[in-house]
Amino acid sequence: MLRRWLLYLVARMGLITLGLCCCLLLLYLLACRPASHSKQQPLQWSGGTTSKEGYMALLQEREDSHRHYVNSLTKQISELKEALLERTQQLHESLEQAKSKGILPQGLESLHKNPTESDLKEFFRSQLIQAEVNSGVNLPNEYALTPFDTFTLQTVYQLEGGLSRHPAERPARKDRRDELISAVETALHILNGPQQHRDGAKRKQTYSPADFIQGLTRIERDRGSVYELMFKGDGSRDFRTLVLFRPFGPVMKVKSESVNTHGVVINIIVPLSKRLEAFKQFINNFREAGIQQDGRVHLTVVYFGRDQIEQVKALMDRTTRETRFRSFTLIQVNEEFSRGRGLEVGARAWRHKQNVLLFFCDVDVHFTADFLTSCRLNAEPGKKVYYPVLFSQYNPAIIYSNQTLRPSLQQQLVIRKENGFWRDFGFGMTCQYRSDFINIGGFDRSIKGWGLEDVHVYRKYLHSKMMVIRAPSRGLFHLWHEKSCSDELPADKYKMCMQTKAMSEASHGQLGELFFKQEIEHHLDSQKQKSEKEPDD
């Protein structure tokens, strides 16, 4: 009886086990069964019908996915190349250390002796170190400095105009255009690449050519090309700068950093003596560009003498009432006018503990809010001073003599060779930090009157380790005014004054028209008489 019951129990358990195995097998087959092509639903739009547009959208989606995949692979390849170069450099440094200690293993001597990609990279780095990129070099005089060109995506603002003599133009040479565009594209690749996360920079959107503001470029004749590129940041007062170097080969990233200009106040110092009408024009420019558009400025006026000082003070008080802007300082000096002395007094009068950025200005200078941004970006305490080259306006009475109505001031401020010239012989307009100005020794206080004091300070910086940024500025203009050269000036200063006066009147061709005015009029009259006789004949 017991035996029969055990057999029944074993048989029942076997049937249950067999049933479970069959169920598991069935589930496995259902799970692994491939989907039938006959039951695959085609791509449908909301209307439920297939169309050509639907297939085109599917193709576009796949194309976008493929493009993103290719871009991702490109970035990964670039990152791997960079990592490989770093490892190669580390190996090269290890071999150098081993060789210097005399413990270079056998079999590696040939690796050290044969030129490698690391050797080429080391050569490029030596070129970079010897070039004036990260720090200034001691220069003998103002003629030895290589100035920068300023460029945008469309225009290059240049001191050397070449045969055309245009101060601003689209480069005529294709290789020149390609060179600048290549630098911008390289910068965009760096900004949008994976390396930006390592640098600690965070930006929600990618950079595009529309974010490019302007760049500075110059060629170190025996080293390579330097590019300082400026891009928009996340905010209106945030910027991104990149320094690139082309050692007559591939571009190397030198520096990539975020620049915050929120707390950088510019102390604009203007020496003044009389010139009330010119000061009225200057204060209007200061209100528009300095107060309304920028807002982070301080105006220091150093006034020589007492004549018209009350009118100057009244203008500043009225500006305060109308704009509620109170960041003004008026200093009265009972001395003979000296521009250097006025700037020196204004610079040292700053009583705040914070180091301030100084802009040495003149009452005849017109500046824009963009220039104030360039002032902040191109000056750095202990490292860089900014000496912009301003565009000097010709005499409007000569330029617009053929027009019945003279254009407005804003319409006159156009960078063309018919309107003016780059004032590359002047070094009076500069942006530099107060600490640097004091450390360099300031102005020569023995110089009186006009000229030379700014050149002396400029040469001091050239002889120092400070980097001098010398570049034409598209937002800084010298307005034409009647210039008189005093007979009391020494011979050298009087000659400089007369040369400046001649250059500021008109272009070479316009002065030629004035000089040969009688001959031109005689020629026109003779041509007119000939044309009148021809019908009679």
Residue pairs with C-beta under 8 A, 6 or more apart in sequence:
42 50
43 50
43 54
43 55
43 58
44 50
44 54
45 51
45 53
45 54
75 193
75 194
78 189
78 193
79 193
79 194
79 195
82 195
85 117
85 118
85 121
88 116
88 117
88 118
88 121
89 118
89 121
89 122
91 118
92 116
92 118
92 119
92 122
95 104
95 108
95 111
95 112
98 104
98 105
98 108
99 112
104 112
124 247
124 249
124 250
124 252
125 252
127 223
127 224
127 247
127 248
128 223
128 224
128 245
128 247
128 252
128 254
130 223
131 220
131 223
131 224
131 226
131 245
131 247
132 146
132 220
132 226
132 467
133 226
133 243
133 245
133 254
134 254
134 255
135 383
135 465
135 467
136 461
136 464
136 465
136 466
136 467
136 468
137 465
138 462
138 463
138 464
138 465
139 145
139 462
139 463
140 462
141 459
141 462
142 427
142 455
142 458
142 459
142 462
144 462
145 462
145 468
145 470
146 218
146 219
146 220
146 221
147 159
147 218
147 389
147 424
147 470
147 471
147 472
148 216
148 217
148 218
148 228
148 469
148 470
148 471
149 156
149 157
149 158
149 159
149 216
149 217
149 218
149 471
149 472
150 156
150 157
150 158
150 214
150 215
150 216
150 471
150 472
150 473
150 474
151 157
151 180
151 214
151 215
151 216
151 217
152 212
152 213
152 214
152 215
153 181
153 184
153 209
153 212
154 170
155 168
155 169
155 170
156 168
156 169
156 170
156 171
156 176
156 180
157 167
157 168
157 415
157 472
157 474
158 167
158 168
158 169
158 472
159 167
159 389
159 422
159 424
159 472
161 167
161 169
161 417
164 172
165 417
166 416
166 417
167 391
167 415
167 416
167 417
167 420
167 421
167 422
167 472
168 415
168 416
168 474
170 177
171 177
171 180
179 225
180 215
180 217
182 251
183 215
183 217
183 225
183 227
183 229
183 244
183 246
183 251
184 209
184 212
184 215
184 229
186 244
186 251
187 212
187 227
187 229
187 231
187 242
187 244
188 207
188 208
188 209
188 212
190 196
190 242
190 253
190 256
191 201
191 203
191 206
191 207
191 231
191 240
191 242
191 256
192 206
192 207
195 256
196 203
196 256
199 256
199 257
201 240
201 256
201 258
203 234
204 234
207 231
207 240
211 231
211 232
212 229
212 230
212 231
213 230
213 231
213 232
213 239
214 230
214 374
214 474
215 227
215 228
215 229
215 230
216 226
216 227
216 228
216 378
216 469
216 471
217 225
217 226
217 227
217 228
218 225
218 226
219 225
219 226
220 226
223 247
223 248
224 245
224 246
224 247
224 248
224 249
225 245
225 246
225 248
226 243
226 244
226 245
226 246
227 242
227 243
227 244
227 245
227 246
227 251
228 241
228 242
228 243
229 241
229 242
229 243
229 244
230 239
230 240
230 241
230 377
231 239
231 240
231 241
231 242
232 238
232 239
232 240
233 239
233 240
233 258
233 259
237 260
237 261
237 262
238 258
238 259
238 260
238 261
238 262
239 258
239 259
239 261
239 373
239 377
240 256
240 257
240 258
240 259
241 255
241 256
241 257
241 259
241 377
242 253
242 255
242 256
243 254
243 255
243 256
244 251
244 252
244 253
244 254
245 251
245 252
245 254
246 252
259 377
261 373
261 376
261 377
263 296
264 296
264 357
264 376
265 296
265 297
265 298
265 354
265 356
265 357
266 296
266 297
266 298
266 356
266 357
266 358
266 359
266 372
266 375
266 376
266 431
267 297
267 298
267 300
267 346
267 347
267 350
267 356
267 357
267 358
267 359
267 434
268 286
268 290
268 297
268 298
268 299
268 300
268 359
268 361
269 300
269 302
269 342
269 343
269 346
269 347
269 358
269 359
269 360
269 361
270 282
270 299
270 300
270 301
270 302
270 346
270 361
270 362
270 363
271 302
271 304
271 337
271 338
271 339
271 341
271 342
271 343
271 346
271 362
272 279
272 301
272 302
272 303
272 304
272 312
272 342
272 363
273 303
273 304
273 305
273 337
274 305
274 307
274 308
275 363
276 308
276 311
276 312
278 363
278 364
278 481
279 312
279 315
279 363
280 315
281 409
281 479
282 363
282 364
282 365
283 315
283 316
283 319
285 366
285 367
286 297
286 299
286 319
287 319
287 323
289 367
289 368
289 369
289 371
289 372
290 297
290 299
290 369
290 372
291 297
291 319
291 323
291 325
292 323
293 369
294 369
294 372
297 327
297 372
298 327
298 328
298 329
298 356
299 316
299 327
299 328
299 329
300 328
300 329
300 331
300 346
300 349
300 350
301 312
301 316
301 328
301 329
301 330
301 331
301 346
302 331
302 333
302 342
302 343
302 345
302 346
303 309
303 312
303 330
303 331
303 332
303 333
304 333
304 334
304 335
304 336
304 337
304 338
304 342
305 334
305 337
306 332
306 334
309 332
312 330
313 330
316 328
316 330
319 325
319 328
320 326
320 328
329 346
329 349
331 345
331 346
331 349
333 341
333 342
333 345
335 341
336 448
336 449
337 449
338 447
338 448
338 449
338 453
339 362
339 428
339 450
339 453
339 454
340 443
340 444
340 445
340 447
340 453
340 454
341 443
341 445
343 360
343 443
344 442
344 443
344 445
347 358
347 434
347 437
347 438
347 442
348 438
348 442
350 356
350 434
355 381
355 433
355 434
355 435
356 433
356 434
357 375
357 376
357 379
357 431
357 432
357 433
357 434
358 430
358 431
358 432
358 433
358 434
358 437
359 372
359 375
359 429
359 430
359 431
360 428
360 429
360 430
360 432
360 454
361 367
361 429
362 428
362 429
362 478
364 478
364 479
364 481
365 390
365 429
365 476
365 477
365 478
365 479
366 409
366 413
366 476
366 477
366 478
366 479
367 475
367 476
367 477
368 475
368 476
369 475
370 474
370 475
371 388
371 473
371 475
371 476
374 386
374 388
374 473
374 475
375 386
375 388
375 431
376 431
378 384
378 386
378 388
378 431
378 469
378 471
379 385
379 386
379 431
379 432
379 433
379 469
380 433
381 433
381 435
381 436
382 433
382 435
382 436
382 466
383 466
383 467
384 466
384 467
384 468
384 469
385 430
385 431
385 432
385 433
385 436
385 461
385 466
385 467
385 468
385 469
386 430
386 431
386 432
386 469
387 427
387 429
387 430
387 458
387 468
387 469
387 470
388 429
388 430
388 431
388 470
388 471
388 472
388 473
388 476
389 422
389 423
389 424
389 426
389 470
389 471
389 472
389 473
390 422
390 423
390 426
390 429
390 473
390 476
390 477
390 478
391 413
391 415
391 420
391 421
391 422
391 423
391 472
391 473
391 474
391 476
391 477
391 478
392 420
392 421
392 422
392 423
392 426
392 477
392 478
392 480
392 503
392 504
393 412
393 413
393 419
393 420
393 477
393 478
393 479
393 480
394 418
394 419
394 420
394 421
394 480
394 504
394 505
394 506
394 507
394 510
395 480
395 504
395 505
395 506
396 406
396 412
396 480
398 505
398 506
398 510
398 514
399 418
399 419
399 506
399 510
400 406
400 407
409 479
412 419
413 477
415 474
417 507
418 507
418 510
420 477
420 478
421 503
421 507
422 472
423 478
425 500
426 454
426 478
427 454
427 455
427 457
427 458
428 454
429 476
430 454
430 457
430 458
436 466
437 457
440 457
440 460
440 461
440 464
440 466
441 460
442 457
443 453
443 454
443 456
443 457
444 453
444 456
447 453
447 456
449 486
449 488
449 489
449 493
450 489
450 493
450 497
451 493
451 496
451 497
452 493
452 496
458 468
461 468
462 468
480 504
483 497
483 500
483 501
483 504
485 494
485 497
485 498
485 501
486 494
487 494
489 497
502 511
505 511
506 514
513 520
